[in-house]
Amino acid sequence: MNEETFNLSIRKFLKVVGVSSQREIEQAVSKALADGKIAGTEHFPVSVILELPGVQLNVRFDGEIHLE
């Protein structure tokens, strides 16, 4: 295994996930605000499930997103 190639591919994947996830969350919150479904002072539980079937990895990460 080439450690450098491995690490670069992980970082590339995580960058895509991070940027895309942030964009999706921002759009969902903006729409909910515009539709009057939320006030903008909430905090929301959030989770992500990371799966890598080739090595039987399935792990969940939990957190919170605060609007204020």
Secondary structure by P-SEA (a helix, b strand, c coil): ccaaaaaaaaaaaaaaaaaaaaaaaaaaaaaaaaaccccccbbbbbbbbbbccccbbbbbbbbccccc
